[in-house]
Protein backbone atom coordinates (compact mmCIF):
# COMPACT_ATOMS: atom_id res chain seq x y z
CA UNK A 1 0.00 0.00 0.00
CA UNK A 2 1.46 3.42 -0.89
CA UNK A 3 2.52 5.59 2.00
CA UNK A 4 0.34 8.33 0.54
CA UNK A 5 -2.68 6.32 1.68
CA UNK A 6 -1.75 7.32 5.23
CA UNK A 7 -1.29 10.99 4.38
CA UNK A 8 -4.72 11.69 2.93
CA UNK A 9 -6.44 14.87 4.06
CA UNK A 10 -8.98 14.03 6.77
CA UNK A 11 -12.33 15.57 7.57
CA UNK A 12 -12.65 17.65 10.71
CA UNK A 13 -14.39 15.78 13.53
CA UNK A 14 -16.49 18.83 14.44
CA UNK A 15 -18.34 19.36 11.14
CA UNK A 16 -22.05 18.55 10.98
CA UNK A 17 -23.30 15.43 9.11
CA UNK A 18 -23.77 16.04 5.41
CA UNK A 19 -21.08 18.72 5.17
CA UNK A 20 -19.36 18.38 1.80
CA UNK A 21 -15.64 18.17 2.51
CA UNK A 22 -13.15 16.44 0.24
CA UNK A 23 -11.13 13.80 2.08
CA UNK A 24 -8.24 12.58 -0.04
CA UNK A 25 -5.00 13.51 -1.73
CA UNK A 26 -4.65 17.13 -2.75
CA UNK A 27 -5.30 17.71 -6.44
CA UNK A 28 -5.84 20.72 -8.66
CA UNK A 29 -7.29 19.43 -11.97
CA UNK A 30 -10.73 20.58 -13.05
CA UNK A 31 -13.67 18.23 -12.61
CA UNK A 32 -14.80 16.67 -15.90
CA UNK A 33 -18.44 15.67 -16.35
CA UNK A 34 -19.25 13.39 -19.26
CA UNK A 35 -22.89 12.91 -20.24
CA UNK A 36 -23.76 9.73 -22.12
CA UNK A 37 -27.24 8.85 -23.39
CA UNK A 38 -28.13 5.67 -25.19
CA UNK A 39 -30.68 3.05 -26.05
CA UNK A 40 -30.77 0.30 -28.63
CA UNK A 41 -31.14 2.71 -31.55
CA UNK A 42 -28.95 5.68 -30.64
CA UNK A 43 -25.86 6.74 -28.69
CA UNK A 44 -24.83 10.26 -27.72
CA UNK A 45 -21.81 11.43 -25.73
CA UNK A 46 -20.71 14.92 -24.74
CA UNK A 47 -18.55 16.74 -22.22
CA UNK A 48 -20.78 18.95 -20.08
CA UNK A 49 -19.55 22.54 -20.29
CA UNK A 50 -21.87 23.55 -17.44
CA UNK A 51 -23.79 21.91 -14.62
CA UNK A 52 -27.05 22.60 -16.48
CA UNK A 53 -25.86 20.25 -19.22
CA UNK A 54 -26.33 17.39 -16.76
CA UNK A 55 -30.10 17.84 -16.78
CA UNK A 56 -32.06 14.94 -18.32
CA UNK A 57 -32.90 15.39 -22.01
CA UNK A 58 -35.32 13.69 -24.35
CA UNK A 59 -33.97 11.16 -26.82
CA UNK A 60 -34.75 11.53 -30.56
CA UNK A 61 -38.35 10.62 -31.14
CA UNK A 62 -39.12 10.72 -27.44
CA UNK A 63 -37.78 7.18 -26.93
CA UNK A 64 -36.94 5.93 -23.46
CA UNK A 65 -33.21 5.85 -22.87
CA UNK A 66 -30.51 5.59 -20.22
CA UNK A 67 -28.59 8.65 -19.03
CA UNK A 68 -25.11 8.05 -17.64
CA UNK A 69 -23.41 10.98 -15.89
CA UNK A 70 -19.71 10.12 -15.46
CA UNK A 71 -18.01 12.59 -13.09
CA UNK A 72 -14.22 12.54 -13.02
CA UNK A 73 -12.96 14.39 -9.96
CA UNK A 74 -14.60 14.53 -6.54
CA UNK A 75 -12.55 17.31 -4.93
CA UNK A 76 -14.77 20.32 -5.70
CA UNK A 77 -17.62 20.66 -3.16
CA UNK A 78 -19.45 23.29 -5.24
CA UNK A 79 -19.64 21.02 -8.29
CA UNK A 80 -20.72 18.06 -6.18
CA UNK A 81 -23.45 20.10 -4.54
CA UNK A 82 -24.79 21.29 -7.91
CA UNK A 83 -24.84 17.78 -9.38
CA UNK A 84 -26.54 16.56 -6.20
CA UNK A 85 -29.12 19.33 -6.48
CA UNK A 86 -30.06 18.37 -10.04
CA UNK A 87 -30.66 14.71 -9.16
CA UNK A 88 -31.79 15.35 -5.57
CA UNK A 89 -29.03 13.31 -3.99
CA UNK A 90 -28.95 13.05 -0.21
CA UNK A 91 -26.29 15.17 1.50
CA UNK A 92 -24.97 12.13 3.41
CA UNK A 93 -24.60 10.29 0.12
CA UNK A 94 -22.55 13.15 -1.35
CA UNK A 95 -20.46 13.25 1.81
CA UNK A 96 -19.54 9.59 1.30
CA UNK A 97 -18.76 10.25 -2.36
CA UNK A 98 -16.16 12.87 -1.40
CA UNK A 99 -14.63 10.76 1.36
CA UNK A 100 -11.96 8.57 -0.25
CA UNK A 101 -11.44 6.80 3.10
CA UNK A 102 -15.00 5.49 3.05
CA UNK A 103 -15.01 1.69 3.09
CA UNK A 104 -16.94 -0.20 0.35
CA UNK A 105 -20.65 -0.39 1.07
CA UNK A 106 -24.13 -0.44 -0.49
CA UNK A 107 -27.04 1.65 0.73
CA UNK A 108 -30.60 2.38 -0.41
CA UNK A 109 -32.05 5.86 0.10
CA UNK A 110 -35.77 6.59 0.41
CA UNK A 111 -35.55 9.21 -2.32
CA UNK A 112 -35.17 6.43 -4.91
CA UNK A 113 -31.41 6.06 -5.14
CA UNK A 114 -29.20 3.02 -4.74
CA UNK A 115 -25.69 3.96 -3.66
CA UNK A 116 -22.65 1.69 -4.15
CA UNK A 117 -19.09 2.63 -3.29
CA UNK A 118 -15.98 0.50 -3.82
CA UNK A 119 -12.33 0.76 -4.88
CA UNK A 120 -10.59 0.43 -8.23
CA UNK A 121 -7.09 -0.99 -7.67
CA UNK A 122 -4.00 -0.16 -9.72
CA UNK A 123 -0.30 -0.86 -9.64
CA UNK A 124 1.66 2.39 -9.27
CA UNK A 125 4.33 3.19 -11.84
CA UNK A 126 6.92 3.81 -9.12
CA UNK A 127 9.87 1.37 -8.80
CA UNK A 128 8.16 -0.22 -5.78
CA UNK A 129 4.97 -0.86 -7.85
CA UNK A 130 2.70 -0.59 -4.83
CA UNK A 131 -1.08 -0.92 -4.83
CA UNK A 132 -3.10 2.29 -5.22
CA UNK A 133 -6.86 2.44 -4.57
CA UNK A 134 -9.16 4.81 -6.48
CA UNK A 135 -12.43 5.74 -4.77
CA UNK A 136 -15.42 4.88 -6.99
CA UNK A 137 -19.07 5.73 -6.27
CA UNK A 138 -22.08 4.60 -8.29
CA UNK A 139 -25.61 6.00 -7.87
CA UNK A 140 -28.48 4.20 -9.56
CA UNK A 141 -31.75 5.99 -10.35
CA UNK A 142 -34.90 5.03 -12.21
CA UNK A 143 -33.53 5.75 -15.69
CA UNK A 144 -30.04 7.07 -15.03
CA UNK A 145 -26.76 6.21 -13.37
CA UNK A 146 -24.19 8.62 -11.93
CA UNK A 147 -20.59 7.51 -11.44
CA UNK A 148 -17.92 9.41 -9.51
CA UNK A 149 -14.20 8.62 -9.71
CA UNK A 150 -11.02 10.26 -8.49
CA UNK A 151 -9.18 9.98 -11.84
CA UNK A 152 -5.63 8.88 -11.16
CA UNK A 153 -4.87 6.60 -14.09
CA UNK A 154 -7.38 7.74 -16.70
CA UNK A 155 -11.06 6.86 -16.98
CA UNK A 156 -11.62 3.54 -15.20
CA UNK A 157 -14.81 3.00 -17.22
CA UNK A 158 -13.39 3.65 -20.69
CA UNK A 159 -13.88 -0.03 -21.73
CA UNK A 160 -17.63 0.32 -21.09
CA UNK A 161 -17.78 3.58 -23.04
CA UNK A 162 -16.03 1.93 -25.99
CA UNK A 163 -18.42 -1.02 -25.76
CA UNK A 164 -21.42 1.33 -25.90
CA UNK A 165 -19.96 3.20 -28.88
CA UNK A 166 -19.03 0.26 -31.06
CA UNK A 167 -21.91 -2.20 -30.76
CA UNK A 168 -25.55 -2.56 -29.89
CA UNK A 169 -25.00 -5.26 -27.29
CA UNK A 170 -26.62 -6.17 -24.01
CA UNK A 171 -25.57 -2.93 -22.37
CA UNK A 172 -27.34 -0.82 -25.00
CA UNK A 173 -30.45 -3.02 -24.90
CA UNK A 174 -30.85 -2.96 -21.12
CA UNK A 175 -31.46 -0.31 -18.49
CA UNK A 176 -29.25 1.48 -15.96
CA UNK A 177 -29.30 -1.55 -13.63
CA UNK A 178 -27.40 -3.54 -16.28
CA UNK A 179 -25.00 -0.60 -16.67
CA UNK A 180 -24.41 -0.80 -12.91
CA UNK A 181 -23.52 -4.48 -13.31
CA UNK A 182 -21.20 -3.69 -16.23
CA UNK A 183 -19.28 -1.08 -14.20
CA UNK A 184 -19.00 -3.45 -11.23
CA UNK A 185 -17.78 -6.18 -13.57
CA UNK A 186 -15.01 -3.96 -14.98
CA UNK A 187 -13.77 -3.13 -11.49
CA UNK A 188 -13.85 -6.76 -10.33
CA UNK A 189 -12.13 -7.97 -13.51
CA UNK A 190 -9.32 -5.52 -12.82
CA UNK A 191 -8.79 -7.28 -9.48
CA UNK A 192 -7.67 -10.36 -11.40
CA UNK A 193 -4.81 -8.31 -12.89
CA UNK A 194 -3.76 -7.37 -9.36
CA UNK A 195 -3.96 -11.05 -8.35
CA UNK A 196 -1.76 -11.98 -11.30
CA UNK A 197 0.87 -9.46 -10.22
CA UNK A 198 0.71 -10.87 -6.66
CA UNK A 199 1.27 -14.36 -8.08
CA UNK A 200 4.32 -13.18 -10.04
CA UNK A 201 5.74 -11.54 -6.92
CA UNK A 202 5.19 -14.69 -4.88
CA UNK A 203 6.93 -16.84 -7.51
CA UNK A 204 9.91 -14.47 -7.54
CA UNK A 205 10.13 -14.36 -3.74
CA UNK A 206 9.79 -18.15 -3.52
CA UNK A 207 12.81 -18.53 -5.84
CA UNK A 208 14.79 -16.06 -3.73
CA UNK A 209 13.96 -17.90 -0.49
CA UNK A 210 14.81 -21.31 -1.94
CA UNK A 211 18.10 -20.05 -3.39
CA UNK A 212 18.99 -18.44 -0.06
CA UNK A 213 19.00 -14.76 -1.03
CA UNK A 214 18.56 -13.21 2.42
CA UNK A 215 19.50 -9.57 1.85
CA UNK A 216 16.04 -8.25 0.90
CA UNK A 217 13.78 -11.30 1.00
CA UNK A 218 12.32 -10.68 4.46
CA UNK A 219 11.51 -7.01 3.81
CA UNK A 220 9.96 -7.93 0.43
CA UNK A 221 7.89 -10.67 2.06
CA UNK A 222 6.49 -8.31 4.68
CA UNK A 223 5.82 -5.61 2.06
CA UNK A 224 3.83 -8.11 0.00
CA UNK A 225 1.99 -9.26 3.12
CA UNK A 226 0.97 -5.66 3.81
CA UNK A 227 -0.32 -5.24 0.25
CA UNK A 228 -2.27 -8.51 0.39
CA UNK A 229 -3.90 -7.45 3.65
CA UNK A 230 -4.72 -4.01 2.24
CA UNK A 231 -6.24 -5.51 -0.93
CA UNK A 232 -8.26 -8.12 0.94
CA UNK A 233 -9.66 -5.45 3.27
CA UNK A 234 -11.00 -3.51 0.26
CA UNK A 235 -12.41 -6.52 -1.61
CA UNK A 236 -13.91 -8.50 1.28
CA UNK A 237 -17.02 -6.23 1.74
CA UNK A 238 -18.03 -6.79 -1.91
CA UNK A 239 -19.17 -10.30 -1.06
CA UNK A 240 -21.82 -9.06 1.37
CA UNK A 241 -22.65 -6.06 -0.82
CA UNK A 242 -23.50 -8.17 -3.88
CA UNK A 243 -25.42 -10.71 -1.81
CA UNK A 244 -27.43 -7.87 -0.28
CA UNK A 245 -28.07 -6.34 -3.70
CA UNK A 246 -29.41 -9.64 -5.05
CA UNK A 247 -31.57 -10.42 -2.02
CA UNK A 248 -32.89 -6.91 -1.35
CA UNK A 249 -35.44 -7.08 -4.18
CA UNK A 250 -34.85 -3.40 -4.92
CA UNK A 251 -37.27 -2.03 -7.56
CA UNK A 252 -34.36 -0.26 -9.25
CA UNK A 253 -32.69 -3.60 -10.08
CA UNK A 254 -34.57 -5.89 -12.46
CA UNK A 255 -34.46 -9.61 -11.68
CA UNK A 256 -33.07 -10.34 -15.14
CA UNK A 257 -29.81 -8.70 -13.96
CA UNK A 258 -29.51 -11.03 -10.95
CA UNK A 259 -27.69 -13.82 -12.85
CA UNK A 260 -25.04 -11.32 -13.95
CA UNK A 261 -24.66 -9.99 -10.41
CA UNK A 262 -24.31 -13.56 -9.14
CA UNK A 263 -21.55 -14.08 -11.68
CA UNK A 264 -19.70 -11.01 -10.33
CA UNK A 265 -20.24 -12.35 -6.83
CA UNK A 266 -18.65 -15.66 -7.87
CA UNK A 267 -15.65 -13.75 -9.20
CA UNK A 268 -15.34 -11.87 -5.92
CA UNK A 269 -15.45 -15.15 -3.99
CA UNK A 270 -12.76 -16.57 -6.26
CA UNK A 271 -10.59 -13.49 -5.71
CA UNK A 272 -11.00 -13.65 -1.93
CA UNK A 273 -10.14 -17.36 -1.88
CA UNK A 274 -7.06 -16.71 -4.00
CA UNK A 275 -5.98 -13.88 -1.70
CA UNK A 276 -6.37 -16.19 1.31
CA UNK A 277 -4.30 -18.86 -0.45
CA UNK A 278 -1.61 -16.28 -1.24
CA UNK A 279 -1.57 -15.16 2.40
CA UNK A 280 -1.12 -18.76 3.57
CA UNK A 281 1.65 -19.31 1.04
CA UNK A 282 3.29 -16.06 2.09
CA UNK A 283 3.18 -17.10 5.76
CA UNK A 284 4.83 -20.40 4.77
CA UNK A 285 7.53 -18.55 2.84
CA UNK A 286 8.23 -16.35 5.88
CA UNK A 287 8.60 -19.48 8.03
CA UNK A 288 10.86 -21.12 5.45
CA UNK A 289 12.93 -17.95 5.17
CA UNK A 290 13.38 -17.66 8.93
CA UNK A 291 14.13 -21.39 9.21
CA UNK A 292 16.73 -21.08 6.46
CA UNK A 293 18.41 -18.20 8.25
CA UNK A 294 18.31 -20.16 11.53
CA UNK A 295 19.77 -23.27 9.88
CA UNK A 296 22.47 -21.21 8.25
CA UNK A 297 23.34 -19.66 11.60
CA UNK A 298 23.39 -23.09 13.24
CA UNK A 299 25.72 -24.38 10.53
CA UNK A 300 28.09 -21.46 11.09
CA UNK A 301 27.99 -21.98 14.84
CA UNK A 302 28.67 -25.72 14.42
CA UNK A 303 31.69 -24.99 12.24
CA UNK A 304 33.05 -22.48 14.74
CA UNK A 305 32.44 -24.94 17.61
CA UNK A 306 34.35 -27.72 15.82
CA UNK A 307 37.31 -25.40 15.20
CA UNK A 308 37.23 -24.34 18.85
CA UNK A 309 37.13 -27.97 19.99
CA UNK A 310 40.12 -28.86 17.80
CA UNK A 311 42.23 -25.95 18.98
CA UNK A 312 41.50 -26.42 22.69
CA UNK A 313 43.96 -29.38 23.20
CA UNK A 314 46.48 -27.74 20.89
CA UNK A 315 46.28 -24.56 22.93
CA UNK A 316 46.77 -26.63 26.10
CA UNK A 317 49.91 -28.30 24.73
CA UNK A 318 51.38 -25.01 23.52
CA UNK A 319 50.53 -23.40 26.86
CA UNK A 320 52.27 -26.13 28.87
CA UNK A 321 55.46 -25.94 26.87
CA UNK A 322 55.34 -22.20 26.81
CA UNK A 323 55.93 -22.00 30.58
CA UNK A 324 59.32 -20.58 31.55
CA UNK A 325 60.42 -23.24 34.02
CA UNK A 326 64.11 -24.11 33.96
CA UNK A 327 63.71 -27.81 34.72
CA UNK A 328 61.31 -29.31 32.18
CA UNK A 329 62.46 -32.82 31.02
CA UNK A 330 61.20 -32.45 27.43
CA UNK A 331 63.14 -29.24 26.85
CA UNK A 332 66.44 -31.15 26.76
CA UNK A 333 65.22 -33.80 24.29
CA UNK A 334 66.84 -33.43 20.84
CA UNK A 335 63.61 -34.42 19.08
CA UNK A 336 61.19 -32.80 21.52
CA UNK A 337 60.11 -30.11 19.07
CA UNK A 338 59.21 -32.64 16.38
CA UNK A 339 57.54 -34.92 18.89
CA UNK A 340 55.32 -32.08 20.08
CA UNK A 341 54.28 -31.29 16.52
CA UNK A 342 53.54 -34.97 15.93
CA UNK A 343 51.33 -35.17 19.02
CA UNK A 344 49.47 -32.03 17.94
CA UNK A 345 48.98 -33.39 14.38
CA UNK A 346 47.74 -36.77 15.60
CA UNK A 347 45.42 -35.07 18.08
CA UNK A 348 43.91 -32.94 15.32
CA UNK A 349 43.54 -35.91 12.96
CA UNK A 350 42.01 -38.05 15.68
CA UNK A 351 39.40 -35.41 16.56
CA UNK A 352 38.49 -34.89 12.90
CA UNK A 353 38.01 -38.66 12.45
CA UNK A 354 35.91 -38.76 15.61
CA UNK A 355 33.71 -35.89 14.43
CA UNK A 356 33.34 -37.59 11.06
CA UNK A 357 32.36 -40.88 12.75
CA UNK A 358 29.74 -39.00 14.80
CA UNK A 359 28.52 -37.35 11.55
CA UNK A 360 29.11 -33.91 12.93
CA UNK A 361 31.03 -33.01 9.78
C-alpha positions in Angstrom: 0.0 0.0 0.0 1.5 3.4 -0.9 2.5 5.6 2.0 0.3 8.3 0.5 -2.7 6.3 1.7 -1.7 7.3 5.2 -1.3 11.0 4.4 -4.7 11.7 2.9 -6.4 14.9 4.1 -9.0 14.0 6.8 -12.3 15.6 7.6 -12.7 17.7 10.7 -14.4 15.8 13.5 -16.5 18.8 14.4 -18.3 19.4 11.1 -22.1 18.6 11.0 -23.3 15.4 9.1 -23.8 16.0 5.4 -21.1 18.7 5.2 -19.4 18.4 1.8 -15.6 18.2 2.5 -13.2 16.4 0.2 -11.1 13.8 2.1 -8.2 12.6 0.0 -5.0 13.5 -1.7 -4.7 17.1 -2.8 -5.3 17.7 -6.4 -5.8 20.7 -8.7 -7.3 19.4 -12.0 -10.7 20.6 -13.1 -13.7 18.2 -12.6 -14.8 16.7 -15.9 -18.4 15.7 -16.3 -19.2 13.4 -19.3 -22.9 12.9 -20.2 -23.8 9.7 -22.1 -27.2 8.9 -23.4 -28.1 5.7 -25.2 -30.7 3.0 -26.0 -30.8 0.3 -28.6 -31.1 2.7 -31.6 -29.0 5.7 -30.6 -25.9 6.7 -28.7 -24.8 10.3 -27.7 -21.8 11.4 -25.7 -20.7 14.9 -24.7 -18.6 16.7 -22.2 -20.8 18.9 -20.1 -19.6 22.5 -20.3 -21.9 23.5 -17.4 -23.8 21.9 -14.6 -27.1 22.6 -16.5 -25.9 20.2 -19.2 -26.3 17.4 -16.8 -30.1 17.8 -16.8 -32.1 14.9 -18.3 -32.9 15.4 -22.0 -35.3 13.7 -24.3 -34.0 11.2 -26.8 -34.8 11.5 -30.6 -38.4 10.6 -31.1 -39.1 10.7 -27.4 -37.8 7.2 -26.9 -36.9 5.9 -23.5 -33.2 5.9 -22.9 -30.5 5.6 -20.2 -28.6 8.7 -19.0 -25.1 8.1 -17.6 -23.4 11.0 -15.9 -19.7 10.1 -15.5 -18.0 12.6 -13.1 -14.2 12.5 -13.0 -13.0 14.4 -10.0 -14.6 14.5 -6.5 -12.6 17.3 -4.9 -14.8 20.3 -5.7 -17.6 20.7 -3.2 -19.5 23.3 -5.2 -19.6 21.0 -8.3 -20.7 18.1 -6.2 -23.4 20.1 -4.5 -24.8 21.3 -7.9 -24.8 17.8 -9.4 -26.5 16.6 -6.2 -29.1 19.3 -6.5 -30.1 18.4 -10.0 -30.7 14.7 -9.2 -31.8 15.4 -5.6 -29.0 13.3 -4.0 -28.9 13.0 -0.2 -26.3 15.2 1.5 -25.0 12.1 3.4 -24.6 10.3 0.1 -22.5 13.1 -1.4 -20.5 13.3 1.8 -19.5 9.6 1.3 -18.8 10.2 -2.4 -16.2 12.9 -1.4 -14.6 10.8 1.4 -12.0 8.6 -0.3 -11.4 6.8 3.1 -15.0 5.5 3.0 -15.0 1.7 3.1 -16.9 -0.2 0.4 -20.7 -0.4 1.1 -24.1 -0.4 -0.5 -27.0 1.7 0.7 -30.6 2.4 -0.4 -32.1 5.9 0.1 -35.8 6.6 0.4 -35.6 9.2 -2.3 -35.2 6.4 -4.9 -31.4 6.1 -5.1 -29.2 3.0 -4.7 -25.7 4.0 -3.7 -22.7 1.7 -4.2 -19.1 2.6 -3.3 -16.0 0.5 -3.8 -12.3 0.8 -4.9 -10.6 0.4 -8.2 -7.1 -1.0 -7.7 -4.0 -0.2 -9.7 -0.3 -0.9 -9.6 1.7 2.4 -9.3 4.3 3.2 -11.8 6.9 3.8 -9.1 9.9 1.4 -8.8 8.2 -0.2 -5.8 5.0 -0.9 -7.8 2.7 -0.6 -4.8 -1.1 -0.9 -4.8 -3.1 2.3 -5.2 -6.9 2.4 -4.6 -9.2 4.8 -6.5 -12.4 5.7 -4.8 -15.4 4.9 -7.0 -19.1 5.7 -6.3 -22.1 4.6 -8.3 -25.6 6.0 -7.9 -28.5 4.2 -9.6 -31.7 6.0 -10.3 -34.9 5.0 -12.2 -33.5 5.8 -15.7 -30.0 7.1 -15.0 -26.8 6.2 -13.4 -24.2 8.6 -11.9 -20.6 7.5 -11.4 -17.9 9.4 -9.5 -14.2 8.6 -9.7 -11.0 10.3 -8.5 -9.2 10.0 -11.8 -5.6 8.9 -11.2 -4.9 6.6 -14.1 -7.4 7.7 -16.7 -11.1 6.9 -17.0 -11.6 3.5 -15.2 -14.8 3.0 -17.2 -13.4 3.7 -20.7 -13.9 0.0 -21.7 -17.6 0.3 -21.1 -17.8 3.6 -23.0 -16.0 1.9 -26.0 -18.4 -1.0 -25.8 -21.4 1.3 -25.9 -20.0 3.2 -28.9 -19.0 0.3 -31.1 -21.9 -2.2 -30.8 -25.6 -2.6 -29.9 -25.0 -5.3 -27.3 -26.6 -6.2 -24.0 -25.6 -2.9 -22.4 -27.3 -0.8 -25.0 -30.5 -3.0 -24.9 -30.8 -3.0 -21.1 -31.5 -0.3 -18.5 -29.3 1.5 -16.0 -29.3 -1.5 -13.6 -27.4 -3.5 -16.3 -25.0 -0.6 -16.7 -24.4 -0.8 -12.9 -23.5 -4.5 -13.3 -21.2 -3.7 -16.2 -19.3 -1.1 -14.2 -19.0 -3.5 -11.2 -17.8 -6.2 -13.6 -15.0 -4.0 -15.0 -13.8 -3.1 -11.5 -13.8 -6.8 -10.3 -12.1 -8.0 -13.5 -9.3 -5.5 -12.8 -8.8 -7.3 -9.5 -7.7 -10.4 -11.4 -4.8 -8.3 -12.9 -3.8 -7.4 -9.4 -4.0 -11.0 -8.3 -1.8 -12.0 -11.3 0.9 -9.5 -10.2 0.7 -10.9 -6.7 1.3 -14.4 -8.1 4.3 -13.2 -10.0 5.7 -11.5 -6.9 5.2 -14.7 -4.9 6.9 -16.8 -7.5 9.9 -14.5 -7.5 10.1 -14.4 -3.7 9.8 -18.1 -3.5 12.8 -18.5 -5.8 14.8 -16.1 -3.7 14.0 -17.9 -0.5 14.8 -21.3 -1.9 18.1 -20.1 -3.4 19.0 -18.4 -0.1 19.0 -14.8 -1.0 18.6 -13.2 2.4 19.5 -9.6 1.8 16.0 -8.2 0.9 13.8 -11.3 1.0 12.3 -10.7 4.5 11.5 -7.0 3.8 10.0 -7.9 0.4 7.9 -10.7 2.1 6.5 -8.3 4.7 5.8 -5.6 2.1 3.8 -8.1 0.0 2.0 -9.3 3.1 1.0 -5.7 3.8 -0.3 -5.2 0.2 -2.3 -8.5 0.4 -3.9 -7.5 3.7 -4.7 -4.0 2.2 -6.2 -5.5 -0.9 -8.3 -8.1 0.9 -9.7 -5.5 3.3 -11.0 -3.5 0.3 -12.4 -6.5 -1.6 -13.9 -8.5 1.3 -17.0 -6.2 1.7 -18.0 -6.8 -1.9 -19.2 -10.3 -1.1 -21.8 -9.1 1.4 -22.7 -6.1 -0.8 -23.5 -8.2 -3.9 -25.4 -10.7 -1.8 -27.4 -7.9 -0.3 -28.1 -6.3 -3.7 -29.4 -9.6 -5.0 -31.6 -10.4 -2.0 -32.9 -6.9 -1.3 -35.4 -7.1 -4.2 -34.9 -3.4 -4.9 -37.3 -2.0 -7.6 -34.4 -0.3 -9.3 -32.7 -3.6 -10.1 -34.6 -5.9 -12.5 -34.5 -9.6 -11.7 -33.1 -10.3 -15.1 -29.8 -8.7 -14.0 -29.5 -11.0 -10.9 -27.7 -13.8 -12.8 -25.0 -11.3 -13.9 -24.7 -10.0 -10.4 -24.3 -13.6 -9.1 -21.6 -14.1 -11.7 -19.7 -11.0 -10.3 -20.2 -12.3 -6.8 -18.7 -15.7 -7.9 -15.7 -13.8 -9.2 -15.3 -11.9 -5.9 -15.4 -15.1 -4.0 -12.8 -16.6 -6.3 -10.6 -13.5 -5.7 -11.0 -13.7 -1.9 -10.1 -17.4 -1.9 -7.1 -16.7 -4.0 -6.0 -13.9 -1.7 -6.4 -16.2 1.3 -4.3 -18.9 -0.5 -1.6 -16.3 -1.2 -1.6 -15.2 2.4 -1.1 -18.8 3.6 1.7 -19.3 1.0 3.3 -16.1 2.1 3.2 -17.1 5.8 4.8 -20.4 4.8 7.5 -18.5 2.8 8.2 -16.4 5.9 8.6 -19.5 8.0 10.9 -21.1 5.5 12.9 -18.0 5.2 13.4 -17.7 8.9 14.1 -21.4 9.2 16.7 -21.1 6.5 18.4 -18.2 8.2 18.3 -20.2 11.5 19.8 -23.3 9.9 22.5 -21.2 8.3 23.3 -19.7 11.6 23.4 -23.1 13.2 25.7 -24.4 10.5 28.1 -21.5 11.1 28.0 -22.0 14.8 28.7 -25.7 14.4 31.7 -25.0 12.2 33.1 -22.5 14.7 32.4 -24.9 17.6 34.3 -27.7 15.8 37.3 -25.4 15.2 37.2 -24.3 18.8 37.1 -28.0 20.0 40.1 -28.9 17.8 42.2 -25.9 19.0 41.5 -26.4 22.7 44.0 -29.4 23.2 46.5 -27.7 20.9 46.3 -24.6 22.9 46.8 -26.6 26.1 49.9 -28.3 24.7 51.4 -25.0 23.5 50.5 -23.4 26.9 52.3 -26.1 28.9 55.5 -25.9 26.9 55.3 -22.2 26.8 55.9 -22.0 30.6 59.3 -20.6 31.5 60.4 -23.2 34.0 64.1 -24.1 34.0 63.7 -27.8 34.7 61.3 -29.3 32.2 62.5 -32.8 31.0 61.2 -32.4 27.4 63.1 -29.2 26.8 66.4 -31.1 26.8 65.2 -33.8 24.3 66.8 -33.4 20.8 63.6 -34.4 19.1 61.2 -32.8 21.5 60.1 -30.1 19.1 59.2 -32.6 16.4 57.5 -34.9 18.9 55.3 -32.1 20.1 54.3 -31.3 16.5 53.5 -35.0 15.9 51.3 -35.2 19.0 49.5 -32.0 17.9 49.0 -33.4 14.4 47.7 -36.8 15.6 45.4 -35.1 18.1 43.9 -32.9 15.3 43.5 -35.9 13.0 42.0 -38.1 15.7 39.4 -35.4 16.6 38.5 -34.9 12.9 38.0 -38.7 12.5 35.9 -38.8 15.6 33.7 -35.9 14.4 33.3 -37.6 11.1 32.4 -40.9 12.8 29.7 -39.0 14.8 28.5 -37.3 11.5 29.1 -33.9 12.9 31.0 -33.0 9.8 
